[in-house]
Every structure is written in structure tokens, then in C-alpha cells.
Amino acid sequence: MTDGSAVEVLHLTKRYGRRTVVDGLRMRIPTGAVAGFVGPNGAGKTTTLRMLLGLVRPSAGEGSVLGEPLTRPQRYLSRVGALIESPALYPGLSGEHNLAVLAALGGHDRSRIPEVLAEAGLTGRGGDAFRTYSLGMKQRLAIAAALLADPDLLVLDEPTNGLDPAGIQQMRELVRTLGRRPGDGRARTVLISSHLLSEVEQICDWIVVMEHGRSVYHGPIDGLMAAGGRSVLLRPHHPDHLGTMAELTTGRNLSVRRDGDRLRVDLPPSVPGERGDRRPPDAESVMDAMLADLNRDAFAAGITLVEITPVRVSLEERYQSLVGGSFVDHYPGASPAAGAAGVLVEGAR
């Protein structure tokens, strides 16, 4: 397994009878990353998290969590905090009392209770009964419980489920802070599964995309976005020139379509190496060179471009184009901070 990985699995598989839920999963999450774990319903995300937490035994494959073998969860679970599905706490007890019970059961220091309440944004509410909490407060108390052990890895399974927009925003702001411990600022690896891609895009620096029990991408979010190519909007001075502009793109391996009085020009995703062992070309420099050539040809044809506007592609758009497509693996040695591009590898499916 790779040094510097908080989580790494290879060929991880889980079968229930004849049904394969997780199918040869391969993924890596670097130490200190805030990683999003996304995919369609039924992709195998929760089952994978349960295997990482020792709640489900893998049918095949290998892996490590915090440097310890996946087959020996007792060696690493004391350094892991988790929120899987809805929190099950005593409704008649206060938040503080619930945490005290959990601290006693887990052998954690009760003096951490005020600290984790503050970290979860519940300062001043620890004395209130759990049954009086809003859904968002219940989720935050469950996160406080997961923080009692001061974990090196924090696993959150759909923490925004059922929350209203205000609750989602509060949870987003909370998760942003969880990658650094209060006080000394030491890094903590956070793995968060979510179906809200806009939230993942704002919070995470690393992402794992699953489909049909397999990883179709794991790597930096920047790499996923870069692997998808770029798009620009071009507007000539005279709308009558749109047809001529479209003709000028012929033979340039571009996708072109009309958008009102403009053309949208899409550069296709980067082409992988023969064995998928190199970075894709820099989409930005390729697009810049293409635009320079296209602008020059337009000028030669008597066309003045009055607008050249880059189109920002969202994570949701990249996700939709990726799911059902080729396997994408992170560039070897990449770190979240590096923003390295991904490598496309044929034949995932």
C-alpha cells in the first residue's frame, strides 16, 4: 500500500449471495484530505464505508486504514470516528449526558465533552434534552460523539440527509472546519459521502466517484475538472457570421453548438496515454492555443469576435459525463494540495 494514505483499498469486493455490491473497488485517500465519496444510489458507498469501519467483512480484496490492515480493524478503530446513517442517542438525556455515556462506553476522556460540543457548533446547547434538538442539531451532536476520540480519520455518511437549506449550509460550514483540529491545527482526514455534489465541490479537495460497485474516479477534484476539457462562448459582431464561425471549427476536434447569438465550443476530454500512465494534456493551454488559431482565422475571414467567455463546468456536469464512462485513476503521487490532473484509463466497465 502507498505511504501517506489514510485509506487505500485494492480489489475490494463484497457479495451477498449472487449479488455483488462492491466489485473490485480500488481507491486511495491521502492523509489530511477532505474527501468526497459520491455515486448513484446503490453504487456501494455505504457498504464500502461499513467495510472500512469493520462492520461488514469483505468477500475479497485488501486494504489499509491509517496504516493498518483492513482485516485487523481492532488496530485502527480507536483512531476513527464515524457517523453512519441517523444518530441513535437517548432522547430523554441531554446532549452532554449522551456524550458522557458514549465517553464511558468508549473509554474516552470526559473532559473533551465541552471541546467537541464547541467543535460541532453546540456551545450552550449541551444541557438541552436530545429530543428537543432540530434534525441538524442531532446530526451535529452525532458528529461531536464521533470526535470524542480525537480521531485521525472522520467518516460521515450523508450528514446532510433530511436537512433544510439552512441546516445544509450550517453542516457545510462545520465540515469545512473538521479537517483541522482546534488549537494545534493538526490535520485530520475526513471522508464524507454525499449526494449533494455542489456541497462536495465547495468542501472537498479529493473525490471518489463510484458506480456499480467500482471506482470510476479517485483523485483531486481539480484533476477531475481538468480531465473534462474546457468550454468557451464565442460571439461575432454580426449574428449572420455564426455559420461561418462554425465552419471554421471543422477539423479541430471540437464540439460546437449554437447558444442564442453565440457559439458554445467544447474541447473534448483529455486523451489518455496508451497504458493510462501519463497525465492528460493541459486542457487550459490546449484551449488557449485553439482560441488563438480560431481568432486569427476569424479575422482573416472578416469576422470580429466581440466576446470570448470561458464556461465554468460544475462538478455536477463532470459527474454526469463521467458516470457510465471510462475509469479515471488519480495521477500517481498526486496530493490534494497539488491539484494534479487525473489519468483516464480505458475499460473500467
Backbone hydrogen bonds, N-H to C=O, Kabsch-Sander energy under -0.5 kcal/mol:
donor,donor_aa,acceptor,acceptor_aa,energy
5,S,2,T,-1.0
6,A,29,I,-2.3
7,V,29,I,-1.8
8,E,64,S,-2.2
9,V,27,M,-2.4
10,L,62,E,-2.9
11,H,24,G,-0.5
12,L,25,L,-2.5
13,T,60,A,-2.5
14,K,22,V,-2.4
16,Y,19,R,-3.3
17,G,15,R,-0.5
19,R,16,Y,-2.0
20,T,18,R,-0.5
21,V,14,K,-2.4
21,V,19,R,-0.7
22,V,14,K,-1.6
23,D,213,G,-1.9
24,G,22,V,-0.6
25,L,12,L,-3.1
27,M,9,V,-1.7
29,I,7,V,-3.0
31,T,4,G,-2.8
33,A,30,P,-1.8
35,A,33,A,-0.7
35,A,190,V,-3.4
36,G,206,W,-2.6
37,F,192,I,-2.6
38,V,36,G,-0.5
38,V,208,V,-2.8
43,A,40,P,-1.8
48,T,44,G,-2.1
49,L,45,K,-2.5
50,R,46,T,-2.5
51,M,47,T,-1.9
52,L,48,T,-2.3
53,L,49,L,-1.7
54,G,51,M,-1.3
55,L,50,R,-2.5
56,V,50,R,-1.2
59,S,13,T,-2.7
60,A,13,T,-1.6
62,E,10,L,-2.3
64,S,8,E,-2.8
65,V,68,E,-2.6
66,L,6,A,-3.4
68,E,65,V,-1.8
70,L,63,G,-2.6
72,R,69,P,-2.0
75,R,72,R,-2.3
76,Y,73,P,-1.4
77,L,73,P,-2.5
79,R,76,Y,-2.2
80,V,77,L,-1.6
81,G,153,L,-2.7
83,L,155,V,-2.6
85,E,83,L,-0.6
89,L,87,P,-0.7
93,L,90,Y,-0.9
95,G,128,D,-1.8
96,E,126,G,-3.1
98,N,94,S,-2.6
99,L,95,G,-2.1
100,A,96,E,-2.2
101,V,97,H,-2.3
102,L,98,N,-2.2
103,A,99,L,-2.6
104,A,100,A,-2.2
105,L,101,V,-2.3
106,G,102,L,-2.3
107,G,103,A,-0.9
108,H,103,A,-2.6
112,R,109,D,-1.7
113,I,110,R,-1.8
116,V,112,R,-2.7
117,L,113,I,-2.3
118,A,114,P,-2.0
119,E,115,E,-2.5
120,A,116,V,-2.0
121,G,118,A,-1.4
122,L,117,L,-3.4
125,R,122,L,-2.3
126,G,122,L,-0.5
128,D,125,R,-1.4
130,F,93,L,-3.0
131,R,91,P,-2.2
132,T,129,A,-1.6
133,Y,130,F,-1.6
138,K,134,S,-2.4
139,Q,135,L,-2.3
140,R,136,G,-2.0
141,L,137,M,-2.5
142,A,138,K,-2.1
143,I,139,Q,-1.8
144,A,140,R,-2.3
145,A,141,L,-2.3
146,A,142,A,-1.9
147,L,143,I,-1.2
148,L,145,A,-1.1
150,D,147,L,-2.3
152,D,79,R,-2.1
153,L,79,R,-1.7
154,L,189,T,-2.7
155,V,81,G,-2.9
156,L,154,L,-0.5
156,L,191,L,-2.9
157,D,83,L,-3.1
158,E,156,L,-0.8
158,E,193,S,-1.6
161,N,158,E,-1.5
163,L,160,T,-2.2
168,I,164,D,-2.6
169,Q,165,P,-2.2
170,Q,166,A,-2.2
171,M,167,G,-2.5
172,R,168,I,-2.5
173,E,169,Q,-2.3
174,L,170,Q,-2.0
175,V,171,M,-2.9
176,R,172,R,-2.0
177,T,173,E,-0.8
177,T,174,L,-1.3
178,L,174,L,-0.8
178,L,175,V,-0.8
179,G,175,V,-0.5
180,R,177,T,-1.4
181,R,186,R,-2.7
184,D,182,P,-1.4
185,G,181,R,-1.4
188,R,179,G,-2.4
189,T,152,D,-2.3
190,V,33,A,-2.4
191,L,154,L,-3.0
192,I,35,A,-2.9
192,I,190,V,-0.5
193,S,156,L,-2.7
194,S,37,F,-1.6
197,L,195,H,-1.1
199,E,196,L,-0.6
200,V,196,L,-1.9
201,E,197,L,-2.6
202,Q,198,S,-1.4
203,I,199,E,-1.9
204,C,200,V,-2.7
205,D,34,V,-2.0
206,W,34,V,-1.5
207,I,219,G,-2.6
208,V,36,G,-2.8
209,V,217,Y,-3.1
210,M,38,V,-2.8
210,M,208,V,-0.5
211,E,214,R,-2.6
213,G,43,A,-1.6
214,R,211,E,-1.9
216,V,209,V,-3.1
216,V,214,R,-0.6
217,Y,209,V,-1.2
218,H,328,V,-0.7
219,G,207,I,-2.1
221,I,205,D,-1.2
224,L,220,P,-1.7
225,M,221,I,-2.4
226,A,222,D,-2.5
227,A,223,G,-2.1
228,G,225,M,-1.0
229,G,226,A,-1.5
231,S,311,V,-0.6
232,V,265,V,-2.1
233,L,309,T,-2.8
234,L,263,L,-2.8
235,R,307,E,-2.1
237,H,304,T,-2.5
241,H,238,H,-2.2
242,L,239,P,-2.0
245,M,241,H,-2.6
246,A,242,L,-2.4
247,E,243,G,-2.0
248,L,244,T,-1.7
249,T,245,M,-0.7
249,T,246,A,-0.9
250,T,247,E,-1.4
252,R,249,T,-1.8
255,S,266,D,-2.3
256,V,254,L,-0.5
257,R,264,R,-1.9
259,D,262,R,-3.4
262,R,259,D,-1.1
263,L,234,L,-2.8
264,R,257,R,-3.3
265,V,232,V,-2.9
265,V,263,L,-0.6
266,D,255,S,-3.3
266,D,264,R,-0.5
267,L,230,R,-3.4
267,L,265,V,-0.5
270,S,227,A,-1.1
276,G,273,G,-0.8
283,A,281,P,-0.7
286,V,282,D,-2.2
287,M,283,A,-2.5
288,D,284,E,-2.4
289,A,285,S,-2.2
290,M,286,V,-2.3
291,L,287,M,-2.8
292,A,288,D,-2.0
293,D,289,A,-2.1
294,L,290,M,-2.7
295,N,291,L,-2.7
296,R,292,A,-2.0
297,D,293,D,-2.4
298,A,294,L,-2.4
299,F,295,N,-2.3
300,A,296,R,-2.1
301,A,297,D,-1.4
302,G,299,F,-1.5
303,I,298,A,-3.1
305,L,303,I,-0.6
306,V,235,R,-2.5
306,V,304,T,-0.6
307,E,235,R,-1.1
309,T,233,L,-2.5
311,V,231,S,-3.1
312,R,310,P,-0.6
313,V,311,V,-0.6
318,R,314,S,-2.1
319,Y,315,L,-2.9
320,Q,316,E,-2.5
321,S,317,E,-1.9
322,L,318,R,-1.6
323,V,319,Y,-2.8
325,G,322,L,-2.8
327,F,345,V,-1.0
328,V,216,V,-1.6
329,D,343,V,-2.6
330,H,218,H,-0.9
331,Y,341,A,-0.7
334,A,331,Y,-2.2
338,A,335,S,-0.7
339,G,335,S,-1.0
339,G,336,P,-0.6
340,A,335,S,-0.7
342,G,223,G,-1.1
343,V,329,D,-2.9
345,V,327,F,-3.3
